[in-house]
Amino acid sequence: MVRAGISVGTSDPPPIGSADQGSEPVTTAPVPDPPAGPSPAHPVSKHRTRNRWLVVLLVLVVVLGGLGTGAYVANASLSSTYSPERAVTDFFAAQKRGDVKGMMSNATFLRGDGSFADLFGQGELDAMLGVKQNLDLQNVKVTSTSVIDDSTRSVTVSMTWSGTPRSIEYLVRKDPTRVHYQFYSSWLVQVPYVQLTVTLPTQGGAIMLDGLPLPPTATNTIQTIRGFHSVTMLPNFLYDGQSQVVDATYAAATATFSAGLSSSSKAAAATAVKAGFNNCDPAHYLCYGHRYNAPVIANTIVFLMMPGYPEIDYTYYVVSMTTDPTTAMTLVVTTQAGVLNVSGPCADTLTVDGSRTYHFKGSFSGTLTWANGAFTPSIGWNCETSQA
């Protein structure tokens, strides 16, 4: 029997299909080509998916690592967009255009002890931007930045604010709640508060800040957002309304209001003083316009003793006021609610028996109390202390 095959271990095996002489031919089935890849329905292996993520991660490292000019520019742009310096300039850009939401998205408004939330919220910012000086910002530039720690920077910004050059330093902190592209945090400007002291006249009117009423428990020392503020003292029974714009761009500022009484309060006081002089009991006091008769005593001459004159014999006399006591009166507002002190000079004339006249001068004083829309007087006078 003849066998056909391949010799194992030979360096040159016979070609497949050949045989020794006289053997039967050996046939072999054709070997199909290997498939080009998995069929469309065949799932990708986990090994290949993992490799794909490694490639993506490598690309991310290349971009964020700044490898290559394009990647470097992209990284620099993102670093600039989400930077403490940009937070400061964006804050003032929003303020310049009157954008309250833009200001709030770039800043935290710091408050001190005893402050009111209403004076640091959106309502106050809206009102504050109604003061035109707060929109007058020019040439806003960051002049220096220093590192405080990993999440805090100190940024100094220069600008012309309402026509005045200024240089102001702000702390700027990372906002851990806003992270962009996994690496870039937003920053928030820490806007410090201002302590605004309002100096009112005694018994002055109620105060409004930027057109907003203050809380009932507010005192004359107010904490609010730094900037320009319109401070108003409302009119009351003593004073006209007054308003002023205060530069409160730094740590402290003062608004001082005039103590000058209104013309209406002076007129009401004058009316009350005149009424006081007319409120007189002739049985006990020397009252103007009243006729005083001498007592009838047999064989007796009745006379008056008055400053600067010898005995003034009389049958009857009448005293009349010769000057307006309200012309030169002095009004002093007391710390007691609704009460004024009043004083001034006065003068009168004594007419005896219808013909002889004697002239005197003196003074008056008392209090005026405000109630029900008018002053009630309580005054006394002695207008005959010396010869006029």
MIZA-36910 format. One record per residue (C-alpha): residue in three letters; x, y negated, z. Coordinates in pm, whole numbers, padded with zeros to 5 digits. Each point is the difference from the previous one (the first is absolute). Layout:
<rec code="ALA" X="X" Y="Y" Z="Z"/>
...
//
This chain:
<rec code="MET" X="00000" Y="00000" Z="00000"/>
<rec code="VAL" X="00131" Y="-00343" Z="-00084"/>
<rec code="ARG" X="-00056" Y="-00290" Z="00251"/>
<rec code="ALA" X="00011" Y="-00369" Z="-00092"/>
<rec code="GLY" X="00077" Y="-00278" Z="00249"/>
<rec code="ILE" X="00243" Y="-00262" Z="00125"/>
<rec code="SER" X="00320" Y="00094" Z="00167"/>
<rec code="VAL" X="00031" Y="-00155" Z="00338"/>
<rec code="GLY" X="00329" Y="-00164" Z="00075"/>
<rec code="THR" X="00108" Y="-00045" Z="-00362"/>
<rec code="SER" X="00109" Y="-00340" Z="-00111"/>
<rec code="ASP" X="-00185" Y="00010" Z="-00329"/>
<rec code="PRO" X="-00326" Y="00193" Z="00027"/>
<rec code="PRO" X="-00155" Y="00113" Z="-00324"/>
<rec code="PRO" X="-00274" Y="-00218" Z="-00135"/>
<rec code="ILE" X="-00347" Y="00086" Z="00106"/>
<rec code="GLY" X="-00169" Y="00217" Z="-00258"/>
<rec code="SER" X="00315" Y="00177" Z="-00123"/>
<rec code="ALA" X="00068" Y="00374" Z="00056"/>
<rec code="ASP" X="00257" Y="00257" Z="-00066"/>
<rec code="GLN" X="00001" Y="00160" Z="-00341"/>
<rec code="GLY" X="-00282" Y="00238" Z="-00037"/>
<rec code="SER" X="-00205" Y="-00137" Z="00285"/>
<rec code="GLU" X="-00357" Y="-00120" Z="-00020"/>
<rec code="PRO" X="-00042" Y="-00383" Z="-00018"/>
<rec code="VAL" X="-00080" Y="-00173" Z="00325"/>
<rec code="THR" X="-00249" Y="-00287" Z="-00010"/>
<rec code="THR" X="-00046" Y="-00277" Z="00259"/>
<rec code="ALA" X="-00300" Y="-00227" Z="00058"/>
<rec code="PRO" X="00055" Y="-00375" Z="-00065"/>
<rec code="VAL" X="00056" Y="-00207" Z="00318"/>
<rec code="PRO" X="-00240" Y="-00301" Z="00018"/>
<rec code="ASP" X="00138" Y="-00354" Z="00060"/>
<rec code="PRO" X="-00031" Y="-00122" Z="00364"/>
<rec code="PRO" X="-00292" Y="-00236" Z="00058"/>
<rec code="ALA" X="00082" Y="-00372" Z="-00031"/>
<rec code="GLY" X="-00165" Y="-00085" Z="00333"/>
<rec code="PRO" X="-00302" Y="00069" Z="00213"/>
<rec code="SER" X="-00339" Y="-00018" Z="-00156"/>
<rec code="PRO" X="-00197" Y="-00321" Z="00062"/>
<rec code="ALA" X="-00203" Y="00174" Z="00266"/>
<rec code="HIS" X="00305" Y="00127" Z="00184"/>
<rec code="PRO" X="00070" Y="-00201" Z="00321"/>
<rec code="VAL" X="00330" Y="-00187" Z="00043"/>
<rec code="SER" X="00215" Y="00163" Z="00263"/>
<rec code="LYS" X="00059" Y="-00168" Z="00339"/>
<rec code="HIS" X="00368" Y="00000" Z="-00079"/>
<rec code="ARG" X="-00048" Y="-00219" Z="-00305"/>
<rec code="THR" X="-00239" Y="-00241" Z="00189"/>
<rec code="ARG" X="00257" Y="-00044" Z="00273"/>
<rec code="ASN" X="00263" Y="-00083" Z="-00258"/>
<rec code="ARG" X="-00224" Y="-00262" Z="-00154"/>
<rec code="TRP" X="-00046" Y="-00180" Z="00338"/>
<rec code="LEU" X="00376" Y="00006" Z="00049"/>
<rec code="VAL" X="00035" Y="-00183" Z="-00330"/>
<rec code="VAL" X="-00260" Y="-00261" Z="00105"/>
<rec code="LEU" X="00175" Y="-00051" Z="00333"/>
<rec code="LEU" X="00331" Y="-00041" Z="-00177"/>
<rec code="VAL" X="-00149" Y="-00269" Z="-00225"/>
<rec code="LEU" X="-00144" Y="-00181" Z="00305"/>
<rec code="VAL" X="00338" Y="00006" Z="00170"/>
<rec code="VAL" X="00162" Y="-00136" Z="-00315"/>
<rec code="VAL" X="-00253" Y="-00287" Z="-00026"/>
<rec code="LEU" X="-00008" Y="-00096" Z="00364"/>
<rec code="GLY" X="00371" Y="00049" Z="00039"/>
<rec code="GLY" X="00058" Y="-00268" Z="-00259"/>
<rec code="LEU" X="00179" Y="00227" Z="-00251"/>
<rec code="GLY" X="-00011" Y="-00171" Z="-00334"/>
<rec code="THR" X="-00078" Y="-00359" Z="-00094"/>
<rec code="GLY" X="-00376" Y="00050" Z="-00034"/>
<rec code="ALA" X="-00028" Y="00176" Z="00333"/>
<rec code="TYR" X="00207" Y="-00269" Z="00170"/>
<rec code="VAL" X="-00226" Y="-00275" Z="-00137"/>
<rec code="ALA" X="-00315" Y="00187" Z="00111"/>
<rec code="ASN" X="00135" Y="00050" Z="00350"/>
<rec code="ALA" X="00107" Y="-00363" Z="00029"/>
<rec code="SER" X="-00341" Y="-00118" Z="-00117"/>
<rec code="LEU" X="-00186" Y="00212" Z="00256"/>
<rec code="SER" X="00239" Y="-00105" Z="00275"/>
<rec code="SER" X="-00068" Y="-00364" Z="-00084"/>
<rec code="THR" X="-00376" Y="00047" Z="-00022"/>
<rec code="TYR" X="-00019" Y="00166" Z="00340"/>
<rec code="SER" X="00246" Y="-00215" Z="00193"/>
<rec code="PRO" X="-00018" Y="-00231" Z="00303"/>
<rec code="GLU" X="00099" Y="-00295" Z="-00217"/>
<rec code="ARG" X="-00281" Y="00070" Z="-00245"/>
<rec code="ALA" X="-00251" Y="00026" Z="00286"/>
<rec code="VAL" X="00094" Y="-00352" Z="00111"/>
<rec code="THR" X="-00019" Y="-00157" Z="-00346"/>
<rec code="ASP" X="-00325" Y="00185" Z="-00080"/>
<rec code="PHE" X="-00150" Y="-00126" Z="00327"/>
<rec code="PHE" X="00071" Y="-00364" Z="-00084"/>
<rec code="ALA" X="-00103" Y="00047" Z="-00363"/>
<rec code="ALA" X="-00338" Y="00126" Z="00123"/>
<rec code="GLN" X="-00027" Y="-00296" Z="00238"/>
<rec code="LYS" X="00080" Y="-00246" Z="-00279"/>
<rec code="ARG" X="-00286" Y="00133" Z="-00214"/>
<rec code="GLY" X="-00240" Y="00024" Z="00295"/>
<rec code="ASP" X="-00011" Y="00380" Z="-00006"/>
<rec code="VAL" X="-00097" Y="00113" Z="00351"/>
<rec code="LYS" X="00002" Y="00372" Z="-00083"/>
<rec code="GLY" X="00346" Y="-00034" Z="-00154"/>
<rec code="MET" X="00129" Y="-00167" Z="00316"/>
<rec code="MET" X="-00149" Y="00266" Z="00224"/>
<rec code="SER" X="00143" Y="00286" Z="-00208"/>
<rec code="ASN" X="00351" Y="-00140" Z="00041"/>
<rec code="ALA" X="-00003" Y="-00112" Z="00363"/>
<rec code="THR" X="-00083" Y="00073" Z="00360"/>
<rec code="PHE" X="-00121" Y="-00302" Z="00198"/>
<rec code="LEU" X="00146" Y="00021" Z="00349"/>
<rec code="ARG" X="-00204" Y="-00108" Z="00304"/>
<rec code="GLY" X="00097" Y="-00105" Z="00348"/>
<rec code="ASP" X="-00165" Y="00073" Z="00334"/>
<rec code="GLY" X="-00335" Y="-00171" Z="00040"/>
<rec code="SER" X="-00053" Y="-00052" Z="-00372"/>
<rec code="PHE" X="-00327" Y="00050" Z="-00186"/>
<rec code="ALA" X="-00030" Y="00250" Z="-00285"/>
<rec code="ASP" X="-00225" Y="-00242" Z="-00192"/>
<rec code="LEU" X="00294" Y="-00239" Z="-00040"/>
<rec code="PHE" X="00218" Y="00266" Z="-00167"/>
<rec code="GLY" X="-00244" Y="00170" Z="-00236"/>
<rec code="GLN" X="-00126" Y="-00047" Z="-00352"/>
<rec code="GLY" X="-00248" Y="-00270" Z="00102"/>
<rec code="GLU" X="00273" Y="-00222" Z="00143"/>
<rec code="LEU" X="00225" Y="00062" Z="-00302"/>
<rec code="ASP" X="-00285" Y="-00100" Z="-00234"/>
<rec code="ALA" X="-00057" Y="-00318" Z="00202"/>
<rec code="MET" X="00372" Y="-00071" Z="00030"/>
<rec code="LEU" X="00047" Y="00015" Z="-00377"/>
<rec code="GLY" X="-00265" Y="-00269" Z="-00027"/>
<rec code="VAL" X="00269" Y="-00238" Z="00133"/>
<rec code="LYS" X="00172" Y="-00112" Z="-00319"/>
<rec code="GLN" X="00345" Y="-00028" Z="00161"/>
<rec code="ASN" X="00009" Y="00380" Z="00036"/>
<rec code="LEU" X="-00019" Y="00041" Z="-00377"/>
<rec code="ASP" X="00276" Y="-00253" Z="-00069"/>
<rec code="LEU" X="00294" Y="00245" Z="-00016"/>
<rec code="GLN" X="00289" Y="-00055" Z="-00239"/>
<rec code="ASN" X="00337" Y="00166" Z="-00068"/>
<rec code="VAL" X="-00047" Y="00298" Z="00232"/>
<rec code="LYS" X="00333" Y="00187" Z="00012"/>
<rec code="VAL" X="00154" Y="00264" Z="00224"/>
<rec code="THR" X="00333" Y="-00136" Z="00119"/>
<rec code="SER" X="00124" Y="00284" Z="00221"/>
<rec code="THR" X="-00088" Y="00345" Z="00132"/>
<rec code="SER" X="00151" Y="00184" Z="00294"/>
<rec code="VAL" X="-00060" Y="00354" Z="00122"/>
<rec code="ILE" X="-00145" Y="00036" Z="00349"/>
<rec code="ASP" X="-00057" Y="00376" Z="-00017"/>
<rec code="ASP" X="-00117" Y="00263" Z="-00252"/>
<rec code="SER" X="-00352" Y="-00140" Z="-00006"/>
<rec code="THR" X="00056" Y="-00369" Z="00075"/>
<rec code="ARG" X="00160" Y="-00286" Z="-00191"/>
<rec code="SER" X="00043" Y="-00368" Z="00074"/>
<rec code="VAL" X="-00077" Y="-00206" Z="-00309"/>
<rec code="THR" X="00059" Y="-00374" Z="-00026"/>
<rec code="VAL" X="-00200" Y="-00185" Z="-00261"/>
<rec code="SER" X="00033" Y="-00359" Z="-00119"/>
<rec code="MET" X="-00280" Y="-00200" Z="-00157"/>
<rec code="THR" X="-00156" Y="-00340" Z="-00036"/>
<rec code="TRP" X="-00322" Y="00011" Z="00198"/>
<rec code="SER" X="-00230" Y="-00300" Z="-00034"/>
<rec code="GLY" X="00287" Y="-00211" Z="-00128"/>
<rec code="THR" X="00241" Y="00088" Z="00282"/>
<rec code="PRO" X="00301" Y="00234" Z="-00049"/>
<rec code="ARG" X="-00005" Y="00284" Z="00254"/>
<rec code="SER" X="00201" Y="00309" Z="00086"/>
<rec code="ILE" X="-00187" Y="00267" Z="00199"/>
<rec code="GLU" X="00115" Y="00340" Z="00124"/>
<rec code="TYR" X="-00241" Y="00295" Z="00007"/>
<rec code="LEU" X="00028" Y="00355" Z="00128"/>
<rec code="VAL" X="-00118" Y="00250" Z="-00262"/>
<rec code="ARG" X="-00087" Y="00361" Z="00092"/>
<rec code="LYS" X="-00063" Y="00316" Z="-00200"/>
<rec code="ASP" X="-00360" Y="00110" Z="-00029"/>
<rec code="PRO" X="00008" Y="00376" Z="00065"/>
<rec code="THR" X="-00358" Y="00035" Z="-00125"/>
<rec code="ARG" X="00088" Y="-00109" Z="-00354"/>
<rec code="VAL" X="00271" Y="00203" Z="-00173"/>
<rec code="HIS" X="00039" Y="-00008" Z="-00380"/>
<rec code="TYR" X="00154" Y="00272" Z="-00218"/>
<rec code="GLN" X="00091" Y="00192" Z="00315"/>
<rec code="PHE" X="00294" Y="-00232" Z="00073"/>
<rec code="TYR" X="-00098" Y="-00371" Z="-00009"/>
<rec code="SER" X="-00183" Y="-00153" Z="00296"/>
<rec code="SER" X="-00193" Y="-00324" Z="-00001"/>
<rec code="TRP" X="00119" Y="-00274" Z="00235"/>
<rec code="LEU" X="-00207" Y="-00239" Z="00212"/>
<rec code="VAL" X="00099" Y="-00355" Z="00095"/>
<rec code="GLN" X="-00040" Y="-00057" Z="00374"/>
<rec code="VAL" X="-00163" Y="-00345" Z="00008"/>
<rec code="PRO" X="00041" Y="-00143" Z="00353"/>
<rec code="TYR" X="-00276" Y="-00199" Z="00164"/>
<rec code="VAL" X="00007" Y="-00370" Z="00077"/>
<rec code="GLN" X="-00105" Y="-00149" Z="00332"/>
<rec code="LEU" X="-00211" Y="-00303" Z="-00077"/>
<rec code="THR" X="-00060" Y="-00238" Z="00290"/>
<rec code="VAL" X="-00299" Y="-00231" Z="-00037"/>
<rec code="THR" X="00010" Y="-00315" Z="00211"/>
<rec code="LEU" X="-00351" Y="-00136" Z="00048"/>
<rec code="PRO" X="-00120" Y="-00317" Z="00169"/>
<rec code="THR" X="-00180" Y="00053" Z="00331"/>
<rec code="GLN" X="-00339" Y="00159" Z="-00068"/>
<rec code="GLY" X="00092" Y="00038" Z="-00366"/>
<rec code="GLY" X="-00216" Y="00185" Z="-00249"/>
<rec code="ALA" X="00011" Y="00365" Z="-00105"/>
<rec code="ILE" X="00289" Y="00118" Z="-00220"/>
<rec code="MET" X="-00016" Y="00168" Z="-00341"/>
<rec code="LEU" X="00296" Y="00159" Z="-00179"/>
<rec code="ASP" X="-00008" Y="-00014" Z="-00380"/>
<rec code="GLY" X="-00374" Y="-00055" Z="00021"/>
<rec code="LEU" X="-00058" Y="00303" Z="00223"/>
<rec code="PRO" X="-00131" Y="-00033" Z="00358"/>
<rec code="LEU" X="00223" Y="00139" Z="00272"/>
<rec code="PRO" X="-00116" Y="00276" Z="00234"/>
<rec code="PRO" X="-00178" Y="-00129" Z="00311"/>
<rec code="THR" X="00290" Y="00103" Z="00224"/>
<rec code="ALA" X="00262" Y="-00185" Z="-00205"/>
<rec code="THR" X="00216" Y="-00257" Z="00175"/>
<rec code="ASN" X="00194" Y="-00291" Z="-00144"/>
<rec code="THR" X="00290" Y="00236" Z="-00078"/>
<rec code="ILE" X="-00078" Y="00202" Z="-00311"/>
<rec code="GLN" X="00196" Y="00283" Z="-00165"/>
<rec code="THR" X="-00046" Y="00048" Z="-00372"/>
<rec code="ILE" X="00181" Y="00071" Z="-00328"/>
<rec code="ARG" X="00292" Y="-00225" Z="-00087"/>
<rec code="GLY" X="-00069" Y="-00258" Z="-00266"/>
<rec code="PHE" X="-00186" Y="-00328" Z="-00038"/>
<rec code="HIS" X="-00327" Y="-00024" Z="00192"/>
<rec code="SER" X="-00289" Y="-00242" Z="00004"/>
<rec code="VAL" X="-00092" Y="-00073" Z="00363"/>
<rec code="THR" X="-00327" Y="-00178" Z="00069"/>
<rec code="MET" X="-00148" Y="-00149" Z="00318"/>
<rec code="LEU" X="-00375" Y="-00012" Z="-00043"/>
<rec code="PRO" X="-00190" Y="-00318" Z="00098"/>
<rec code="ASN" X="-00175" Y="-00022" Z="00337"/>
<rec code="PHE" X="-00164" Y="-00268" Z="00216"/>
<rec code="LEU" X="00335" Y="-00173" Z="00052"/>
<rec code="TYR" X="00207" Y="00048" Z="-00313"/>
<rec code="ASP" X="-00029" Y="-00001" Z="-00375"/>
<rec code="GLY" X="00108" Y="00316" Z="-00180"/>
<rec code="GLN" X="00367" Y="00013" Z="-00091"/>
<rec code="SER" X="00198" Y="00232" Z="-00226"/>
<rec code="GLN" X="00366" Y="00041" Z="-00089"/>
<rec code="VAL" X="00224" Y="00241" Z="-00190"/>
<rec code="VAL" X="00281" Y="00138" Z="00214"/>
<rec code="ASP" X="00330" Y="00142" Z="-00123"/>
<rec code="ALA" X="00010" Y="00328" Z="00194"/>
<rec code="THR" X="00254" Y="00183" Z="-00216"/>
<rec code="TYR" X="00234" Y="00054" Z="00294"/>
<rec code="ALA" X="-00045" Y="00143" Z="00350"/>
<rec code="ALA" X="-00190" Y="-00289" Z="00160"/>
<rec code="ALA" X="-00206" Y="-00299" Z="-00106"/>
<rec code="THR" X="-00222" Y="-00265" Z="00159"/>
<rec code="ALA" X="-00320" Y="-00174" Z="-00106"/>
<rec code="THR" X="-00078" Y="-00315" Z="00200"/>
<rec code="PHE" X="-00333" Y="-00182" Z="-00020"/>
<rec code="SER" X="-00074" Y="-00362" Z="00079"/>
<rec code="ALA" X="-00164" Y="-00097" Z="00328"/>
<rec code="GLY" X="-00180" Y="-00297" Z="-00155"/>
<rec code="LEU" X="-00370" Y="00003" Z="00082"/>
<rec code="SER" X="-00246" Y="-00014" Z="-00285"/>
<rec code="SER" X="-00194" Y="-00318" Z="-00074"/>
<rec code="SER" X="-00323" Y="00182" Z="00080"/>
<rec code="SER" X="00122" Y="00104" Z="00345"/>
<rec code="LYS" X="00113" Y="-00355" Z="00075"/>
<rec code="ALA" X="-00338" Y="-00135" Z="-00106"/>
<rec code="ALA" X="-00177" Y="00253" Z="00222"/>
<rec code="ALA" X="00224" Y="-00097" Z="00292"/>
<rec code="ALA" X="-00069" Y="-00371" Z="-00053"/>
<rec code="THR" X="-00374" Y="00063" Z="-00002"/>
<rec code="ALA" X="00032" Y="00188" Z="00326"/>
<rec code="VAL" X="00208" Y="-00274" Z="00168"/>
<rec code="LYS" X="-00250" Y="-00269" Z="-00092"/>
<rec code="ALA" X="-00279" Y="00219" Z="00130"/>
<rec code="GLY" X="00197" Y="00041" Z="00322"/>
<rec code="PHE" X="00022" Y="-00374" Z="00056"/>
<rec code="ASN" X="-00374" Y="-00028" Z="-00051"/>
<rec code="ASN" X="-00070" Y="00282" Z="00241"/>
<rec code="CYS" X="00013" Y="-00214" Z="00311"/>
<rec code="ASP" X="-00212" Y="-00029" Z="00313"/>
<rec code="PRO" X="-00027" Y="-00378" Z="00081"/>
<rec code="ALA" X="-00101" Y="00079" Z="00357"/>
<rec code="HIS" X="00346" Y="00134" Z="00067"/>
<rec code="TYR" X="00227" Y="-00135" Z="-00273"/>
<rec code="LEU" X="00070" Y="-00315" Z="-00195"/>
<rec code="CYS" X="-00177" Y="00079" Z="-00324"/>
<rec code="TYR" X="00015" Y="-00192" Z="-00324"/>
<rec code="GLY" X="-00301" Y="-00201" Z="-00109"/>
<rec code="HIS" X="-00175" Y="00018" Z="00337"/>
<rec code="ARG" X="-00104" Y="-00319" Z="00187"/>
<rec code="TYR" X="00113" Y="-00013" Z="00359"/>
<rec code="ASN" X="-00182" Y="-00253" Z="00223"/>
<rec code="ALA" X="00150" Y="-00149" Z="00312"/>
<rec code="PRO" X="-00178" Y="00094" Z="00322"/>
<rec code="VAL" X="-00217" Y="-00280" Z="00140"/>
<rec code="ILE" X="00137" Y="-00100" Z="00339"/>
<rec code="ALA" X="-00109" Y="-00324" Z="00163"/>
<rec code="ASN" X="00268" Y="-00265" Z="00017"/>
<rec code="THR" X="00251" Y="00239" Z="-00169"/>
<rec code="ILE" X="00202" Y="-00038" Z="-00317"/>
<rec code="VAL" X="00077" Y="00340" Z="-00157"/>
<rec code="PHE" X="00323" Y="00036" Z="-00196"/>
<rec code="LEU" X="00220" Y="00260" Z="-00170"/>
<rec code="MET" X="00369" Y="00062" Z="00058"/>
<rec code="MET" X="00160" Y="00101" Z="-00332"/>
<rec code="PRO" X="00370" Y="00047" Z="-00096"/>
<rec code="GLY" X="00170" Y="-00320" Z="-00111"/>
<rec code="TYR" X="-00285" Y="-00232" Z="00096"/>
<rec code="PRO" X="-00108" Y="-00189" Z="00312"/>
<rec code="GLU" X="-00344" Y="00062" Z="00145"/>
<rec code="ILE" X="-00265" Y="00025" Z="-00271"/>
<rec code="ASP" X="-00334" Y="-00127" Z="00133"/>
<rec code="TYR" X="-00295" Y="00150" Z="-00179"/>
<rec code="THR" X="-00373" Y="00037" Z="-00007"/>
<rec code="TYR" X="00023" Y="00282" Z="-00247"/>
<rec code="TYR" X="00256" Y="00147" Z="-00238"/>
<rec code="VAL" X="00030" Y="00238" Z="-00295"/>
<rec code="VAL" X="00310" Y="00196" Z="-00109"/>
<rec code="SER" X="00054" Y="00076" Z="-00368"/>
<rec code="MET" X="00271" Y="00197" Z="-00178"/>
<rec code="THR" X="00213" Y="-00226" Z="-00216"/>
<rec code="THR" X="00217" Y="00260" Z="-00177"/>
<rec code="ASP" X="-00067" Y="00346" Z="-00143"/>
<rec code="PRO" X="00164" Y="00245" Z="00243"/>
<rec code="THR" X="00032" Y="00264" Z="-00271"/>
<rec code="THR" X="00224" Y="-00212" Z="-00222"/>
<rec code="ALA" X="00314" Y="00066" Z="00203"/>
<rec code="MET" X="-00107" Y="00312" Z="00191"/>
<rec code="THR" X="00236" Y="00296" Z="00041"/>
<rec code="LEU" X="-00120" Y="00356" Z="-00043"/>
<rec code="VAL" X="00200" Y="00288" Z="00146"/>
<rec code="VAL" X="-00093" Y="00360" Z="-00077"/>
<rec code="THR" X="00020" Y="00214" Z="00313"/>
<rec code="THR" X="00061" Y="00372" Z="00026"/>
<rec code="GLN" X="-00355" Y="00041" Z="00131"/>
<rec code="ALA" X="-00218" Y="00111" Z="-00286"/>
<rec code="GLY" X="-00209" Y="-00283" Z="-00146"/>
<rec code="VAL" X="00127" Y="-00268" Z="00240"/>
<rec code="LEU" X="00175" Y="-00328" Z="-00083"/>
<rec code="ASN" X="00135" Y="-00263" Z="00232"/>
<rec code="VAL" X="-00084" Y="-00354" Z="-00104"/>
<rec code="SER" X="00134" Y="-00334" Z="00124"/>
<rec code="GLY" X="00052" Y="-00355" Z="-00117"/>
<rec code="PRO" X="-00023" Y="-00371" Z="00066"/>
<rec code="CYS" X="-00324" Y="-00189" Z="00036"/>
<rec code="ALA" X="-00106" Y="-00363" Z="00048"/>
<rec code="ASP" X="-00319" Y="-00179" Z="00095"/>
<rec code="THR" X="-00151" Y="-00338" Z="00074"/>
<rec code="LEU" X="-00192" Y="-00110" Z="00309"/>
<rec code="THR" X="-00270" Y="-00259" Z="-00081"/>
<rec code="VAL" X="-00128" Y="-00184" Z="00309"/>
<rec code="ASP" X="-00335" Y="-00177" Z="00009"/>
<rec code="GLY" X="-00019" Y="00019" Z="-00377"/>
<rec code="SER" X="00281" Y="-00245" Z="-00074"/>
<rec code="ARG" X="00326" Y="00049" Z="00189"/>
<rec code="THR" X="00228" Y="00277" Z="-00136"/>
<rec code="TYR" X="00291" Y="00188" Z="00154"/>
<rec code="HIS" X="00219" Y="00245" Z="-00194"/>
<rec code="PHE" X="00159" Y="00321" Z="00127"/>
<rec code="LYS" X="00189" Y="00306" Z="-00115"/>
<rec code="GLY" X="00063" Y="00349" Z="00132"/>
<rec code="SER" X="-00012" Y="00364" Z="-00107"/>
<rec code="PHE" X="-00213" Y="00313" Z="-00019"/>
<rec code="SER" X="00066" Y="00377" Z="00007"/>
<rec code="GLY" X="-00183" Y="00329" Z="00009"/>
<rec code="THR" X="-00067" Y="00323" Z="-00188"/>
<rec code="LEU" X="-00194" Y="00103" Z="-00307"/>
<rec code="THR" X="-00134" Y="00355" Z="-00025"/>
<rec code="TRP" X="-00099" Y="00155" Z="-00331"/>
<rec code="ALA" X="-00326" Y="00193" Z="-00005"/>
<rec code="ASN" X="-00280" Y="00051" Z="-00252"/>
<rec code="GLY" X="00168" Y="-00209" Z="-00265"/>
<rec code="ALA" X="00072" Y="-00312" Z="00210"/>
<rec code="PHE" X="00211" Y="-00133" Z="00287"/>
<rec code="THR" X="-00150" Y="-00055" Z="00342"/>
<rec code="PRO" X="00175" Y="-00290" Z="00183"/>
<rec code="SER" X="00096" Y="-00027" Z="00363"/>
<rec code="ILE" X="00182" Y="-00330" Z="00039"/>
<rec code="GLY" X="00058" Y="-00278" Z="00248"/>
<rec code="TRP" X="00127" Y="-00356" Z="-00048"/>
<rec code="ASN" X="00119" Y="-00311" Z="00166"/>
<rec code="CYS" X="00018" Y="-00271" Z="-00258"/>
<rec code="GLU" X="00040" Y="-00284" Z="00255"/>
<rec code="THR" X="00341" Y="00079" Z="00148"/>
<rec code="SER" X="00153" Y="-00329" Z="-00113"/>
<rec code="GLN" X="-00084" Y="-00329" Z="-00162"/>
<rec code="ALA" X="00013" Y="00015" Z="-00378"/>
//
